[in-house]
Amino acid sequence: MYNSVMKLGLEGKVVLITGGSKGIGLACARMFAEEGAKVAIASRNQDNLETARQQLAKERIRVVAVQADFSQSKDAHAAAASTEKQLGPIDILVNSAGAAKRRNVDAYDADAWHEGMNAKYFPYVFAMDAVRPGMVERKRGSIINIIGHGGKVPRPVHLAGGAANAALMLVTAGWASALAPYGIRVNGINPSATLTDRFEGGMKAEAALHGISEAEAVQRHLATIPLGRFAKPEEVASVTVFLASDQASYVTGAVIPMDGGVYPMV
């Protein structure tokens, strides 16, 4: 198992993770639980939730599974309420749900643009809306939005999703400023190529766009990364857990790149 235990003072904290049944979200669920937090994972897909719950149970990790479509505000509020009923007031929200479909350039139409926002922007915003009043009342809380580099670096196959990511970076910074007086920190992470199912889907779209094989698309992408490898979900989870902890108590409004050095910038 990935050696993830950092002991950051998260024992007993209540964590809601959207998109917690797969990929980075699942890695976050495991790592928060190993730190002693009480974890709820949420997804719109009940089968994925049950698979994740069983997988974690085999590792002696207990989580609460909450089915919800976070692109619907009422579902987001219901998921937060269900989490708090079972575990207590939410201390930490990790947004890791959804990713817009990759598309060829001739496939962008009204439905594609709407899908891009509904896949990620609205789920993150509605989740924040759902937990924010309680955090304001308690004058504490931490929100981490796992966003992605598509909001800074446009790719033809990811314009709709990239636009959603750019909007989420603005919302992250805006809420960080507005909520700081209430003791609530809001930060973002911009992972680039991370070894998840979503990455595989992206490589398929890149291969189709350039008329090459998926294997060649992967090798081309790998060649652009100075660290010489793709990220692991656990590496993104490690940064997420740190940002959620009091070890990062003076960090808010940050959007941290995790791209292996692909886009160096000051």
N, C-alpha and C positions, 0 to 999 in steps of 0.2 A: 504493500500500500504506500502511496505517496506520503512522505513524512511531513505532515502539515500542521501538527499541533504547535502553537506558538504561545499559548497562555497569555492572552491579552486582556484578561479581566472581563470576559463576556459570559461568565457563568450566570445562568438564570435569565439572561436577556431573551426577549421574545423577538423572533426574526420572521418576517414574511418575505418569501422569495417567489416572485412571479417568474414563470418559465422554469420552475425548479425541478421539473421532471427529466430534463435532458441537458447535456452539454455543460456550459459554464454554470448555469443555474443549479444543476445537480451537484457539481463540484463544490459550489458555495454551500449548499445544504449540508453536505458531508463535513466540510471544514468548520462551519459554525457549530454543528452538533459536537464535533470533536473538541471544540473549545468550551463546551458545557452550556451552549445556548439552547433554548427551546425553539424548535424550527417548524414552520409551516411551509409546505411547498404548494404552489398553485399552478394550474394549467387548465386549458380548455378541454383537453383530451383525457377522459377518465382512464382509458387503458394505459396511457403513458404514465399517469399518476400512480396507478396500481403497480405497474412494473417497477417504477422507481422506489415506491414504498417497500416492496418486497426485496429489492436489491439491497436497500439500506438496512432492512431488518436482518438480512443475512450477515451484515457487518455489525450487528448489535447496535444499530442506530435507529432510534425511533423518531419519526416525524409525523406531523398531521398533514393530511392531503386534502386540498380544497379545490374543487372544480369550479372554474369561473372563466368567462370570456371577458377579459379586461378591456376589450374595445367597447364594451357596454358599461356605462357609468354605474348602473344599478348592480351589475355583477361585481364590479370592483368594490363597491361599498359592502355588498353582502359577504364577499370573501374576507374583507377586513373584520367585519363583525363576527363571522364564524371563527376566525383565528383568535380574536380576543375572548370569545366565549369559552374556547377550549384551552387557551394557553395564558391569557392575561393581556394587559395593554401592550400594544406593539411598540417596541423600542427601536427597531431597525427595519427598514424596507430596502430590499434589493430588487431592482427592476432588471430582469433578464429575459423577459418574454418577447417572443415574436421577432421576425425578420422579414422584410419585404422580399418578394420573389425577384430573382434576377431575370432580365428580359433582353431580348434582342432589340435593337434600336427602333425597328419598325413595329414593335408591339406596344409602344406607349400610347395609351388613349385615356379617356376619362376614368375608366375602371381601374387602369393601372395606377394612376395618381392617387385615387381614393384608397386603393389597396395598400399603397405604400404608407399612407398615414394611419390607416386602421391597423396595420400589422404591428406598428411599433410606437408611433407618436402618441396616439390616444390611449393605448394600454398603459404606457408609463405615466402620462398626465393624470388619467383617472385613478390609478393606484395611489399617486401622490395626493390627489384630492381626498381619497378615502381615509388615509392615515393622518393627514395634516391636522385636522381639528383636535384630535386626541393628543398629538404631540405638542401642539400649541398650549392646550390646557395644562399639560403636565410640565411644560417648559423643558423638554428634553426630547432628543430623537436624532437619528442619523438615517439619511437616505443616500443610497448609492445607485446611480443609473449606469448600467453597462451599455454603452451606446455603440461605438464603432467608428473607425476612421472614415467611413463613407461620407460623414458630414463635413469633412475637411478636404478630402481628395476625391473629386468626382470620377466615377467610372461609368462608361456608357451603359453597362448592363445593370447598374445599380443607382440610377438617377432618382427614382421615386423613393427608395429606401434611404439614399444619401440625403435627400431633402428633409426627410423625417429626422434623421440623425442630427442635421444642422439645427433644426428647430429644437430638438431635445437639449443640445448643448446650451442654447440660449436660455431655455427654461431652467436648466440646472443652475446656471449662473444667477439667473433672476431670482429663483426661490432661495438660493443661498443667501443673497443679500437681504431679501425680505424677511426670512425666518431666523436669521442670526440673533436678533434681539430676544427671541424666544428659546434660545439654547439649542436650536435645531441646525444641524450641519447637512449640507447637500453637496455631494461630489459626483463626478462622473469618471468613467474609465473608457478609453478608446482602444479596445483590442483590434489588432489587425488579423492576419491569418491565424486562426486557432483551430486545432484538430477536433472538429465537431461535425455533425451531420450537415450543418449549414455551410460549412466550408466545402464539403463535397458538392453540394448544390451549386455553389458559386463557381467551382472549377468546371462543372458541366456547362454552365452558361458561357464562361470564358472560352471553352473549347469550341462551342458552337459558333460563337461570334467570330473567332479567328480561323475556323475550319481546320482545327488540329485535334489530336487525341487528348483525352483527359490527362493521361500521363504526361504528355508534353506540356499541357497547361500548368500542371503542378510543378514541373521542373523549371519552367520559365518563372513562375512566381517565386519559387525557392531561391532562384539565382538573384533575385532583387533584395534579399534579406541579408544584411551584413552579419547578423548572428549565425546565419547558415542553417536555420531550422525554423519550423513553425512552433507557435506557442502551444502549451498544454492547457486545458481548462483549469487545472489545479493552480497554475501560475497566476491566472487572472483572479481566481478565488482567493489566493493569498493576499493580493493587493486589496481586494474587496473587504476581507475580514479586518485587515489593518485599518482601512479607512473608517470602518464601522466602530472601531474600538477607541477608548480614551487615549491610546497612544498617538492618535491623530487628532487630538482634541482641539487643535488650533488650525486645522485644515478644513476649509469650506470654500465652495465656489471653484474648486480645482477640477480640471478635466485632464486626466493623466493618460498620456499615450503609452500603449504597449504594442509596439510594432516591430521590435527587434532591430530598430535603427533605420528602418526604410525611409522615413521622412524626418531627417534631422532638422530641428528648427530651434530657435532661441525663444 
